[in-house]
Amino acid sequence: MTLPVEPLGVHEGLAVNDSDKLHEECGVVAIFNNPEAATLAYLGLHALQHRGQESAGIVTSNREHLRQHKQMGHVAEIFAGDVLKKIKGSLAIGHTRYSTAGDSALLNAQPIMVQSNKGMIAVAHNGNLVNAAAIRTRLEEKGSIFQTNSDTEVIVHLIAQSRETNLPNAISDALRRVEGAFSLVIVTLDRIFAARDPRGFRPLAMGYIPHGGDNHKDSVVFASETCAFDLLDAIYVRDVKPGELVEVGPDRTESHFFATPKEQSACIFEHVYFSRPDSIVFGRSVHASREAMGRQLAREAGVDADLVVPVPDSGVTAAMGYAEESGIPFRFGLIRNHYVGRTFIEPEQRVRDFGVRLKLNPVRSLLEGKRVILIDDSLVRGTTSEKIVRLMRNAGATEVHMRISCPPTISPCYYGVDTPSKEQLIAASHSVDEIRQKIGADSLSYLSLEGLRTACAEGDKTAYCTSCYTGKYPTDWVDVDSLAPVGAGR
């Protein structure tokens, strides 16, 4: 994850690339003890592609050398041809990344690999270290030379400079010095490490492939989401615990706690939007959470209508729950074109709402003359929602009622989510009715925060971070640009 340089800005083909959504920063995967570790890491990244589409990389170990390959682009493009054969090994870590505008560069692609006084290591990181800029300044004053502007490199320097000679202790020492969100995997010549921050902001699952490794031993795997395990025929065991460092070596797997777990702050947006619905995240089915969000939304904000229509693909599961609870028929009234590339040729004569129309097309035969409830998972700036509502009306819908399966987003995230500045978040400065007028809907309702928490509850075991909806942050440092300390939860 990269230190924020500027808020999310205008990308080429902006409307096509979900510009009005919040973006996850990355996904990680790790494989221990498998002769096809590189291929399995590639497949794992393929399953996690939704978490980052700008760059990807894999580092492998054949127990003698570390080898790496990383590039800008999508996973399938980067590892085409015989690339995987060139980095063959029995251990591997992988990373797929999304970056903020103006900061998309190969130098920031991960994993980051270095030769250090602790040996050859490579690190892949999902999250954001909110005190990374301050640490980096101190390290540079002492002579450290940084090759990237990624906060992940701070961790590498801290490991190298630790006075602990034992690598697990050095990693633990480094992780105690950073603040914020991190789920990370590390590979050395003969072992894999996986760790989560003490608050457990970002997910990291652990599992195994039965008898997949050398000497008929199981292969141990880690991934940001369990959907990667499904592709690898791996069995999910548990999540890496907050504050835990798992060491997988030639002889055994050990658990170390580098810090006492703090009050859990699992990112609730993983269940709202980021994670795939076929994943188990923070011990709960994402599909179950989203269906429950839809059902709760129907209870809180029901309206008389003819059809429930999702904004594909992220609004589908919540729309199913809404339709089931309300008894109103569910229909795919918007069809998504899944083959829109990262760039496109725009007609010389400007077509209104071209970007959205390139990606979404309304089904006129379903919508004409109908009162429609349009379900989406979030509304960030409101620009895309406005265009979609207009598409529905142009297709003949007589009423368009927008329902959002999360609360209004009023504050930026500093824990691994690419969020626009507060000024760009429409709900931070507009009332619900003002937003309704802007997007042109007949009515607009959001799921309540209490309703969202209820929908994501799993026996009351998980405590979620909801700072993007409340402006109350669980850490002492939240502004990585000004480095202004504020009280926790203020």
C-alpha positions in Angstrom: 0.0 0.0 0.0 1.3 3.4 -0.9 1.4 6.6 1.2 -1.4 8.9 0.0 0.1 11.5 -2.4 -3.2 13.0 -3.4 -6.9 12.0 -3.3 -8.3 9.6 -5.8 -8.3 11.6 -9.0 -9.3 11.3 -12.7 -8.1 8.2 -14.3 -8.3 7.5 -18.0 -11.6 5.9 -18.6 -12.7 6.9 -15.2 -16.4 6.0 -15.3 -15.5 2.6 -16.7 -13.3 1.7 -13.8 -15.7 2.2 -10.9 -14.4 5.6 -10.1 -17.4 6.3 -7.8 -16.4 3.4 -5.6 -14.0 3.1 -2.8 -11.0 0.9 -3.7 -9.2 -1.7 -1.8 -5.4 -1.3 -2.0 -4.2 -4.9 -2.5 -4.4 -8.6 -1.9 -1.7 -11.0 -0.7 -1.1 -14.7 -1.0 1.6 -17.1 0.3 2.4 -20.7 -0.3 4.8 -22.9 1.7 6.1 -26.4 0.7 4.7 -27.0 -2.8 6.7 -27.7 -6.0 4.1 -25.6 -7.9 4.3 -22.7 -5.5 4.7 -20.1 -8.2 1.7 -21.4 -10.1 -0.4 -21.6 -7.0 0.5 -18.0 -6.0 -0.5 -16.9 -9.5 -3.9 -18.6 -9.2 -4.4 -17.1 -5.8 -3.7 -13.6 -7.2 -6.1 -14.3 -10.0 -8.8 -15.0 -7.4 -7.8 -11.8 -5.6 -7.7 -9.6 -8.7 -10.7 -7.6 -7.6 -8.6 -6.2 -4.7 -6.1 -4.5 -7.1 -5.7 -4.2 -10.9 -2.7 -1.9 -11.4 0.3 -4.2 -10.7 1.1 -7.6 -9.4 4.2 -9.6 -8.4 5.4 -12.9 -7.1 8.6 -13.8 -5.2 9.6 -17.4 -4.9 12.3 -19.4 -3.1 13.9 -22.6 -4.2 15.7 -22.7 -0.8 18.9 -21.4 -2.4 17.8 -18.1 -4.1 14.8 -15.8 -4.1 13.5 -14.9 -7.6 10.9 -12.3 -8.5 8.7 -11.1 -11.3 6.4 -8.0 -11.1 4.9 -5.6 -13.6 2.2 -3.1 -14.1 -1.1 -4.6 -15.4 -3.4 -7.5 -14.6 -2.3 -10.8 -13.2 -3.0 -12.9 -16.3 -1.1 -10.4 -18.5 1.9 -10.2 -16.2 2.4 -14.0 -15.8 1.7 -15.0 -19.4 4.0 -17.4 -21.3 6.8 -19.1 -19.5 7.3 -16.5 -16.8 6.3 -18.9 -14.0 8.8 -21.4 -15.1 11.6 -18.9 -14.6 10.7 -18.3 -11.0 10.0 -21.9 -10.0 10.3 -22.7 -6.3 8.6 -24.4 -3.4 7.8 -21.2 -1.4 6.1 -18.1 -2.8 4.4 -14.9 -1.9 2.3 -12.8 -4.2 0.7 -9.3 -4.3 -1.8 -7.5 -6.4 -2.1 -3.8 -6.0 -4.4 -0.8 -6.6 -2.7 2.6 -6.3 -3.9 6.2 -5.8 -3.9 8.6 -8.8 -0.5 9.9 -9.8 1.3 7.1 -7.9 1.0 4.2 -10.3 4.5 3.1 -10.9 6.5 -0.1 -11.2 8.8 1.0 -8.4 5.9 0.7 -6.0 4.8 -2.8 -7.2 5.1 -5.5 -4.6 6.5 -7.7 -3.1 9.5 -5.7 -2.1 12.6 -7.8 -2.1 15.9 -6.9 -0.4 19.2 -8.4 0.7 19.7 -7.4 4.3 21.8 -8.2 7.3 19.0 -10.6 8.2 19.4 -12.4 4.9 17.3 -12.2 1.7 13.7 -11.3 2.4 10.6 -10.2 0.5 7.5 -8.6 1.9 4.0 -8.1 0.6 1.6 -5.9 2.5 -2.1 -5.1 2.5 -3.1 -2.0 4.6 -1.7 1.4 5.4 0.8 2.4 8.1 -0.5 5.8 9.5 2.8 6.6 11.1 5.0 5.5 8.1 5.9 9.1 7.1 7.3 10.0 10.5 9.3 6.7 10.7 10.6 7.2 7.2 11.8 10.7 8.1 13.7 9.4 11.1 15.3 6.6 9.2 16.4 8.9 6.4 17.9 11.2 8.9 20.0 8.2 10.1 21.1 7.5 6.5 18.6 5.0 5.2 18.0 5.2 1.5 14.5 4.4 0.2 13.9 3.0 -3.3 10.1 3.5 -3.3 7.4 5.7 -1.7 5.6 2.7 -0.4 5.0 2.4 3.4 5.8 -1.3 3.1 9.5 -0.4 2.6 9.5 1.1 6.1 8.8 -2.3 7.5 11.8 -3.8 5.5 14.1 -1.1 6.9 12.9 -1.6 10.5 13.5 -5.4 10.2 17.0 -4.8 8.8 17.9 -2.2 11.5 16.4 -4.2 14.4 19.0 -5.2 17.1 17.3 -8.6 17.3 19.5 -11.1 15.5 16.8 -13.8 15.4 14.5 -13.1 12.4 11.1 -13.8 14.0 12.2 -11.4 16.9 13.4 -8.8 14.4 10.1 -8.9 12.5 8.2 -8.7 15.8 10.3 -5.7 16.8 9.6 -4.0 13.5 5.9 -4.6 13.7 5.7 -3.2 17.2 7.0 0.1 15.9 4.4 0.7 13.2 0.8 1.9 13.7 -2.2 1.3 11.5 -3.5 -1.5 9.3 -1.3 -4.4 8.0 -1.8 -7.9 6.9 1.4 -9.1 5.4 3.3 -12.1 4.2 7.1 -12.5 4.2 9.3 -15.1 2.4 12.9 -16.0 3.2 15.0 -18.8 1.7 13.3 -21.5 3.8 10.2 -20.1 5.5 7.1 -18.0 5.3 5.8 -15.5 7.8 2.3 -14.0 8.0 1.2 -11.3 10.4 -1.8 -9.0 11.2 -1.9 -5.8 13.1 -3.1 -5.8 16.7 -6.5 -4.4 15.8 -7.1 -6.8 12.9 -8.1 -4.1 10.4 -7.6 -6.2 7.2 -8.3 -9.9 6.7 -5.7 -12.7 6.3 -6.8 -16.3 6.2 -4.7 -19.4 6.8 -5.3 -22.9 5.3 -3.6 -25.9 3.8 -3.5 -28.1 0.7 -3.6 -31.8 1.9 -0.5 -33.7 1.0 0.3 -31.1 -1.7 4.0 -30.6 -0.8 7.2 -32.5 -0.8 7.5 -35.7 1.2 3.7 -36.0 1.2 3.4 -33.1 3.6 0.6 -30.6 3.5 1.2 -27.2 1.9 0.5 -24.2 4.1 -1.3 -21.3 2.4 -2.3 -17.7 3.4 -4.5 -15.3 1.4 -6.5 -12.1 1.9 -9.7 -14.0 1.2 -10.8 -17.6 1.2 -12.0 -17.4 -2.4 -8.4 -17.9 -3.3 -8.4 -21.2 -1.3 -11.3 -22.5 -3.4 -9.2 -22.2 -6.6 -6.2 -23.9 -4.9 -8.2 -26.8 -3.4 -7.0 -25.5 0.0 -8.9 -26.0 3.2 -9.6 -22.9 5.3 -8.4 -23.4 9.0 -8.6 -20.0 10.6 -7.7 -16.3 10.3 -4.3 -15.1 11.4 -5.2 -13.5 14.7 -4.7 -9.8 15.5 -1.2 -9.2 16.8 -0.1 -12.7 15.7 3.0 -13.6 13.7 2.8 -17.1 12.2 6.1 -18.7 11.2 6.0 -21.7 8.8 9.4 -23.4 8.6 10.8 -26.7 7.4 10.1 -28.5 10.7 7.0 -26.9 12.2 4.5 -24.0 12.2 4.8 -21.7 15.2 2.6 -18.9 16.4 4.2 -15.8 18.0 2.3 -12.8 19.4 4.4 -9.7 18.7 1.8 -7.5 20.4 -1.2 -7.8 22.7 -4.4 -7.7 20.6 -6.2 -4.4 21.0 -9.9 -3.6 20.6 -10.7 -5.2 17.3 -11.4 -2.9 14.4 -12.1 -5.2 11.4 -13.0 -3.2 8.3 -16.7 -3.5 7.8 -16.4 -2.3 4.2 -14.9 -5.7 3.4 -18.4 -7.1 3.9 -20.1 -4.2 2.2 -18.1 -4.1 -1.0 -14.4 -5.2 -1.1 -14.5 -8.9 -0.6 -16.0 -11.4 -3.0 -19.3 -12.8 -1.9 -18.0 -16.3 -2.0 -15.3 -15.5 0.6 -15.3 -16.0 4.4 -13.9 -12.8 5.9 -13.4 -12.2 9.6 -15.0 -15.6 10.1 -18.3 -14.7 8.4 -19.7 -15.4 5.0 -19.7 -12.2 2.9 -22.7 -13.5 0.9 -24.6 -13.9 4.2 -23.7 -10.4 5.3 -24.8 -8.8 2.1 -28.1 -10.6 1.9 -28.8 -9.6 5.5 -27.9 -6.0 4.6 -30.6 -6.1 1.8 -33.2 -7.6 4.1 -32.5 -5.0 6.8 -32.6 -2.2 4.2 -36.1 -3.4 3.1 -37.3 -3.3 6.8 -35.9 0.2 7.3 -36.7 1.8 4.0 -39.4 -0.1 2.2 -41.2 1.5 -0.7 -44.0 0.4 -3.0 -42.6 -0.6 -6.4 -42.7 -3.1 -9.2 -39.1 -4.3 -9.4 -35.9 -4.6 -7.4 -32.9 -4.0 -9.7 -29.2 -4.3 -8.6 -26.4 -2.2 -9.8 -24.1 -5.0 -11.0 -22.1 -6.6 -9.8 -21.6 -5.4 -6.3 -25.3 -4.6 -5.5 -26.6 -8.0 -6.6 -26.5 -9.9 -3.2 -28.0 -7.1 -1.2 -30.7 -6.7 -3.9 -31.5 -10.4 -3.5 -32.0 -9.9 0.2 -34.1 -6.8 -0.3 -36.4 -8.6 -2.8 -36.8 -11.6 -0.6 -37.7 -9.5 2.5 -40.0 -7.1 0.6 -41.7 -9.6 -1.7 -41.0 -7.4 -4.7 -39.6 -9.3 -7.8 -35.9 -9.2 -8.4 -34.8 -8.5 -12.0 -31.5 -7.8 -13.7 -32.6 -4.6 -15.2 -29.0 -3.4 -15.8 -26.6 -5.6 -17.8 -22.9 -5.2 -17.2 -20.4 -5.5 -20.0 -17.5 -7.4 -18.4 -15.2 -6.9 -21.3 -14.5 -3.2 -21.0 -10.8 -2.6 -21.0 -8.7 -0.2 -19.0 -8.8 2.2 -22.0 -11.3 2.8 -24.7 -11.9 4.9 -27.8 -14.5 7.6 -27.1 -16.6 8.9 -30.0 -15.6 12.2 -31.4 -19.1 13.5 -30.9 -19.6 13.4 -27.1 -22.2 10.8 -26.0 -23.9 11.7 -22.8 -22.9 9.4 -19.9 -20.7 7.4 -22.3 -18.5 5.8 -19.7 -21.4 4.4 -17.7 -23.3 3.4 -20.9 -20.2 1.5 -22.1 -20.3 -0.5 -18.9 -24.0 -0.7 -18.0 -27.0 -1.1 -20.3 -30.6 -1.0 -19.1 -33.1 -3.6 -20.3 -35.9 -1.5 -21.6 -38.4 -4.3 -21.9 -38.1 -4.9 -18.1 -38.0 -1.3 -17.0 -40.5 0.5 -19.2 -43.5 1.7 -17.2 -42.2 0.2 -14.0 -41.5 1.7 -10.5 -37.9 0.5 -9.8 -36.0 0.1 -6.6 -32.3 0.4 -7.5 -29.9 -1.2 -5.0 -26.2 -0.3 -4.8 -23.6 -1.0 -2.1 -22.4 2.5 -1.7 -22.7 6.1 -2.9 -19.4 8.0 -2.7 -19.4 11.1 -4.9 -22.8 10.6 -6.4 -21.6 11.1 -10.0 -22.1 7.6 -11.2 -25.4 7.2 -9.3 -26.8 10.3 -11.1 -25.9 8.8 -14.5 -27.4 5.4 -13.6 -30.7 7.0 -12.5 -30.8 8.9 -15.7 -30.3 5.6 -17.7 -33.2 4.0 -15.9 -35.5 6.9 -16.7 -34.4 7.0 -20.3 -35.3 3.3 -20.5 -38.8 4.1 -19.4 -38.8 3.6 -15.6 -41.6 5.8 -14.2 -40.0 6.0 -10.7 -36.5 5.3 -9.5 -36.0 4.7 -5.8 -32.3 4.4 -4.8 -31.4 2.3 -1.8 -27.8 2.0 -0.5 -26.8 -1.0 1.6 -24.5 0.9 3.9 -24.6 4.2 5.8 -23.5 7.5 4.2 -19.7 7.7 3.7 -18.7 10.9 5.5 -15.0 10.5 6.2 -11.8 9.2 4.6 -10.2 5.9 5.5 -6.5 5.8 6.6 -6.3 2.0 7.0 -5.7 0.6 3.5 -8.7 2.0 1.5 -8.3 4.5 -1.3 -10.9 7.1 -0.3 -11.6 10.6 -1.8 -10.9 13.6 0.4 -13.7 14.6 2.7 -14.5 17.5 0.4 -15.3 14.9 -2.4 -17.5 12.7 -0.3 -21.0 14.0 -1.1 -22.5 12.8 2.2 -20.0 14.8 4.2 -21.6 18.1 3.0 -25.1 17.2 1.8 -28.2 16.0 3.4 -29.9 12.8 2.2 -32.6 14.8 0.4 -30.0 17.1 -1.2 -28.2 14.0 -2.5 -31.5 12.6 -3.7 -32.1 15.8 -5.7 -28.6 15.7 -7.1 -28.9 12.1 -8.4 -32.4 12.6 -9.6 -34.0 9.8 -7.7 -37.6 9.8 -6.5 -36.4 8.7 -3.1 -33.1 7.8 -1.5 -32.4 5.8 1.7 -29.2 4.4 3.3 -28.9 1.4 5.6 -28.5 2.6 9.2 -25.2 2.0 11.0 -27.0 -0.1 13.6 -28.6 -2.1 10.7 -25.2 -2.6 9.1 -23.6 -3.9 12.3 -26.5 -6.2 12.8 -26.2 -7.6 9.3 -22.5 -8.3 9.7 -22.8 -9.8 13.2 -21.6 -13.4 13.7 -22.5 -14.2 17.3 -21.2 -10.8 18.3 -17.6 -12.0 17.9 -16.4 -9.3 15.5 -16.0 -5.6 16.4 -15.8 -3.5 13.2 -14.1 -0.3 12.2 -16.8 2.1 11.0 -14.7 5.3 10.8 -15.7 6.1 7.2 -19.3 6.4 8.4 -18.7 8.1 11.8 -15.4 10.0 11.5 -14.2 8.4 14.7 -10.9 6.6 14.3 -9.5 3.8 16.4 -5.8 4.9 16.2 -4.0 7.9 17.6 -2.7 9.0 14.2 -5.1 9.4 11.3 -3.7 12.2 9.0 -0.7 10.8 7.2 -0.2 14.0 5.2 -0.1 16.5 8.1 0.9 13.9 10.7 -1.4 15.7 13.2 -2.1 13.4 16.2 -5.7 13.2 17.3 -7.2 11.4 20.2 -8.3 7.8 19.5 -11.9 7.6 18.5 -12.2 11.4 18.3 
